[in-house]
Amino acid sequence: MKSTLTLATIGIIASAAALFAAGPQDKTPLKGAIKIDGSSTVFPITEAVAEEFRKESPKVRATVGVSGTGGGFKRFASGEIDIADASRPIKKAEAEAATKAGIEYIELPVAFDGLTIVVNKKNSWCSSLTVDQIKKIYTATEPAKTWKDLDANWPAKPIKVYSPGTDSGTFDYFKEVTVGKDGAIRSDISVSEDDNVLVRGVEGDEGSIGFFGCAYYFENKDELKAVAVDGGKGPVAVSVESVENGSYAPFSRPLFIYVNKKSAERPEVAAFVEFYLKQASDLVSEVGYVRIPEKISAKVLANWQKRRTGTQFTKPNGESVTGSLANVYE
């Protein structure tokens, strides 16, 4: 009997020692669901992050929708989703709607984008456009109907205009830097929240023009022609370098995720966002966008870890902060 008790005791001690040694490896795995919606521009980044996160936490289901930045913020303010993807800063009205609903949000830039102006591959006459010419194409006030309306040396070929949907942050940003916040875009345009639809539209019409995030251009550069943009200092082509250094102006912009602070209290959401910010640098490049400089991304991560709420990119008067991220995070 004495011998049997000793062996049993040894077995218990050994098991306890093994459990102690295993430590964090035996912690309960994360599980649950994370709801994300918003920008089609940010979608490729968030989807790539979700796929990688799924490998580490297979019991967490992160679903990513593409209802557009505006649509995402509406769902965010109503508490339907945990994270909103956004290709522009939150608007004053959207922030007020979230506050009214008792939702605190954490604003996190995750990448840079160059809003790319594209034309059909067979367009041999247009290699660059000034911001004023782009405005003349898209404005509701006496818009250019043919390419000859922009330059007397160009053909009188009708311009077929493509645009992201009006709920898109890309549309909002483009509108603000071309016709102005209070201006109007022409009504005879083909719109879609799906950037792939815009790609196919421009690809199929020789007289067409459109715009969307640079990742969709880089992915389809064999089928489309990007137009250099003259913001006042001569034509600049879209590239990783010109977006990162800000010379591709005025169409370089940061991309964001907005996290519901209450959702962030759930372990699966907190782990996902932490993973997102630490892995985004590599994944951003893989899907065709431009990574945020390391010094800036460290400050963004610090804001997340402190759970800093509110916006740093929307002024009290409702205007968006433009220019380098360094101006915000200095």
C-alpha positions in Angstrom: 0.0 0.0 0.0 2.8 2.4 0.9 4.5 1.7 -2.4 1.3 2.3 -4.4 0.7 5.7 -2.7 4.2 6.7 -3.4 3.8 5.9 -7.1 0.5 7.8 -7.3 2.0 10.8 -5.6 4.9 10.8 -8.0 2.5 10.6 -10.9 0.5 13.6 -9.6 3.7 15.6 -9.0 4.9 14.8 -12.5 1.6 15.8 -14.1 1.6 19.1 -12.2 5.1 19.8 -13.2 4.3 19.2 -16.8 1.3 21.5 -16.6 3.4 24.2 -14.9 6.1 23.9 -17.6 3.6 24.2 -20.4 2.4 27.5 -19.0 1.0 29.8 -21.6 1.0 27.1 -24.3 -2.0 25.5 -22.6 -4.1 28.7 -22.3 -7.6 28.6 -23.6 -7.5 29.3 -27.4 -9.3 32.5 -28.6 -12.8 32.0 -30.1 -15.6 34.2 -31.2 -16.6 36.4 -34.1 -15.3 39.8 -35.3 -17.5 41.9 -37.6 -15.7 44.3 -40.0 -17.2 46.4 -42.8 -16.4 49.5 -44.8 -14.0 50.7 -47.4 -13.4 48.5 -50.5 -9.9 50.2 -50.7 -8.9 49.0 -47.2 -10.6 45.6 -47.8 -7.6 43.8 -49.4 -5.4 44.7 -46.3 -8.0 43.7 -43.7 -8.8 40.5 -45.6 -5.1 39.6 -45.8 -4.7 40.2 -42.1 -7.9 38.2 -41.3 -6.5 35.2 -43.3 -3.2 35.3 -41.5 -4.9 35.7 -38.1 -7.1 32.7 -38.9 -4.0 30.5 -39.0 -3.0 31.5 -35.5 -6.6 31.6 -34.1 -8.7 29.2 -36.2 -11.7 29.5 -33.8 -12.0 33.2 -34.4 -14.2 34.1 -37.3 -13.4 37.6 -38.7 -15.8 38.6 -41.5 -14.9 41.5 -43.7 -17.6 43.4 -45.7 -17.3 46.1 -48.4 -20.2 48.5 -48.0 -18.0 51.5 -48.6 -16.5 53.9 -46.0 -19.7 55.7 -45.4 -21.7 52.5 -45.2 -19.2 51.1 -42.8 -19.4 54.1 -40.5 -23.2 53.9 -40.4 -23.0 50.3 -39.3 -20.3 51.2 -36.8 -22.3 54.0 -35.2 -25.3 51.7 -34.8 -23.1 49.1 -33.0 -23.5 46.5 -35.7 -19.8 46.0 -36.3 -16.6 45.9 -34.2 -14.2 47.5 -36.8 -14.8 50.0 -39.6 -12.4 50.1 -42.6 -12.1 53.7 -43.9 -10.3 55.3 -46.8 -10.7 58.7 -45.2 -10.9 60.2 -41.7 -14.2 59.9 -39.9 -16.5 62.9 -40.7 -17.7 65.2 -38.0 -21.3 64.0 -38.4 -20.3 60.4 -38.3 -18.2 61.0 -35.1 -21.2 62.8 -33.6 -23.5 59.9 -34.5 -21.1 57.4 -32.8 -20.9 59.6 -29.7 -24.7 59.9 -29.6 -25.0 56.1 -29.6 -22.5 55.9 -26.8 -19.7 54.4 -29.0 -16.1 55.4 -28.3 -13.7 54.7 -31.2 -10.0 54.2 -31.6 -8.6 55.7 -34.8 -5.7 53.8 -36.3 -3.9 54.6 -39.7 -2.7 51.3 -41.2 -1.3 52.3 -44.7 -0.8 54.9 -47.4 -2.7 54.9 -50.7 -2.3 56.8 -53.9 -5.6 57.5 -55.5 -4.9 56.5 -59.1 -6.3 58.2 -62.2 -6.6 55.6 -65.0 -7.5 55.5 -68.7 -7.9 52.9 -71.3 -4.8 51.2 -72.5 -5.5 52.4 -76.1 -5.6 56.0 -75.0 -2.5 57.3 -76.8 -3.1 61.0 -76.3 -3.3 61.5 -72.6 -0.2 60.7 -70.4 -0.8 63.3 -67.7 -3.5 65.6 -66.4 -3.5 68.7 -64.2 -5.8 68.8 -61.2 -7.8 71.5 -63.0 -8.3 69.2 -66.0 -9.4 66.4 -63.7 -11.8 68.8 -62.1 -13.2 69.8 -65.5 -13.9 66.1 -66.3 -15.7 65.3 -63.0 -17.4 68.6 -62.1 -21.1 69.1 -62.4 -20.6 72.7 -63.7 -20.0 72.6 -67.5 -18.0 69.3 -67.5 -15.8 68.3 -70.4 -17.8 66.0 -72.7 -14.9 65.0 -75.0 -11.2 64.8 -74.6 -10.9 67.7 -77.1 -12.6 69.9 -74.4 -9.5 69.4 -72.3 -6.8 69.9 -75.0 -7.4 71.1 -78.5 -4.8 68.6 -79.8 -6.7 65.6 -78.4 -9.5 63.8 -80.2 -13.2 64.7 -79.9 -13.8 61.3 -78.4 -16.6 61.2 -75.8 -15.4 60.8 -72.2 -17.0 57.9 -70.4 -16.6 58.6 -66.6 -16.3 55.9 -63.9 -16.3 56.5 -60.2 -16.5 54.7 -56.9 -19.9 54.9 -55.3 -20.9 58.1 -53.4 -20.8 56.1 -50.1 -17.1 55.5 -50.7 -14.4 57.3 -48.8 -12.4 57.3 -52.1 -15.2 59.3 -53.7 -15.3 61.7 -50.7 -11.6 62.3 -50.8 -11.5 62.7 -54.6 -14.4 65.2 -54.5 -12.8 67.2 -51.7 -9.5 67.7 -53.5 -11.0 68.3 -57.0 -14.4 70.1 -56.9 -14.2 71.0 -53.2 -16.2 69.8 -50.1 -19.2 71.9 -51.2 -18.9 71.2 -54.9 -20.8 68.7 -57.0 -19.7 65.8 -59.2 -21.4 65.4 -62.6 -24.4 63.0 -62.6 -23.7 61.1 -65.8 -21.1 58.8 -64.3 -21.0 55.0 -63.9 -20.5 54.2 -60.2 -19.7 51.1 -58.2 -18.6 50.2 -54.7 -16.7 47.3 -56.3 -13.3 48.6 -57.7 -13.0 45.5 -59.9 -16.2 46.7 -61.8 -14.5 50.1 -62.4 -11.4 48.3 -63.7 -13.4 46.3 -66.2 -15.4 49.4 -67.2 -12.3 51.5 -68.0 -10.6 48.5 -69.7 -13.6 48.1 -72.0 -14.0 51.7 -73.3 -11.3 53.6 -75.2 -12.6 57.0 -74.2 -13.0 56.1 -70.5 -11.4 57.5 -67.3 -11.7 56.3 -63.7 -10.0 56.4 -60.3 -9.5 54.0 -57.4 -6.8 53.0 -54.9 -3.3 52.3 -56.2 -3.5 48.6 -55.2 -6.2 47.9 -57.8 -4.1 49.7 -60.5 -0.9 47.8 -59.6 -2.9 44.6 -59.8 -4.3 45.5 -63.2 -1.5 47.6 -64.7 -1.3 45.3 -67.8 -4.9 46.2 -68.6 -5.0 49.9 -67.7 -2.9 53.0 -68.1 -2.2 55.3 -65.1 -2.1 59.0 -65.8 0.5 61.1 -64.1 -0.9 64.0 -62.0 0.3 67.6 -62.1 -0.5 69.1 -58.8 1.4 72.3 -59.6 5.0 71.1 -59.7 4.9 69.0 -62.9 3.5 65.6 -63.7 4.2 62.8 -61.1 3.4 59.2 -61.7 1.9 57.0 -59.0 4.4 54.7 -57.4 5.3 53.4 -53.9 8.0 56.0 -53.6 5.9 59.0 -54.8 3.0 58.1 -52.5 5.3 57.6 -49.5 7.3 60.8 -49.9 4.1 62.8 -50.7 5.2 64.0 -54.2 2.1 62.3 -55.7 -0.1 65.2 -54.6 -2.9 65.8 -53.9 -3.9 62.2 -54.2 -1.8 60.5 -51.5 -3.7 59.7 -48.4 -3.7 57.5 -45.3 -6.0 54.5 -44.8 -7.6 53.6 -41.5 -9.3 51.1 -39.3 -11.7 52.4 -36.5 -12.2 50.1 -33.5 -15.1 50.2 -31.2 -13.5 50.6 -27.7 -16.1 48.3 -26.1 -15.4 45.6 -28.7 -11.7 46.0 -27.9 -12.5 44.6 -24.4 -13.1 41.2 -26.0 -9.9 39.1 -26.1 -10.4 38.0 -29.7 -10.9 41.6 -31.0 -7.9 42.9 -28.9 -5.7 40.1 -30.2 -6.8 40.7 -33.8 -6.1 44.5 -33.8 -2.7 43.9 -32.1 -1.9 41.4 -34.8 -3.2 43.8 -37.5 -0.9 46.6 -36.4 2.2 44.4 -36.0 1.7 42.5 -39.2 0.3 45.2 -41.4 3.7 46.5 -42.6 4.4 43.3 -44.6 0.9 42.6 -45.6 0.3 46.1 -46.9 3.1 45.8 -49.4 1.9 42.4 -50.5 -1.5 43.7 -51.5 -0.1 46.7 -53.3 -0.3 49.6 -50.8 2.4 51.6 -49.1 3.5 50.9 -45.6 3.6 53.5 -42.9 7.1 54.6 -41.7 8.3 52.6 -38.7 8.5 55.6 -36.4 4.9 56.5 -37.2 3.6 52.9 -36.9 5.2 52.7 -33.4 3.1 55.7 -32.3 0.0 54.3 -33.8 0.6 51.0 -31.9 1.1 53.0 -28.7 -2.2 54.8 -29.3 -3.9 51.5 -29.6 -2.2 50.0 -26.5 -3.3 53.1 -24.5 -6.8 52.8 -26.1 -6.7 56.4 -27.1 -10.1 57.4 -28.4 -11.3 60.1 -30.8 -9.9 61.5 -34.0 -6.7 63.2 -34.8 -7.5 63.6 -38.5 -10.8 65.5 -38.5 -10.7 69.2 -37.5 -13.4 70.8 -35.3 -14.8 72.5 -38.4 -15.2 69.2 -40.1 -12.3 69.4 -42.6 -9.9 66.5 -42.9 -6.2 66.9 -41.9 -4.1 66.6 -45.0 -0.4 66.2 -45.6 2.2 63.9 -43.9 1.3 61.7 -41.0 4.4 63.1 -39.3 2.4 66.4 -38.9 -0.2 64.5 -36.8 2.2 62.3 -34.9 5.1 64.8 -34.3 
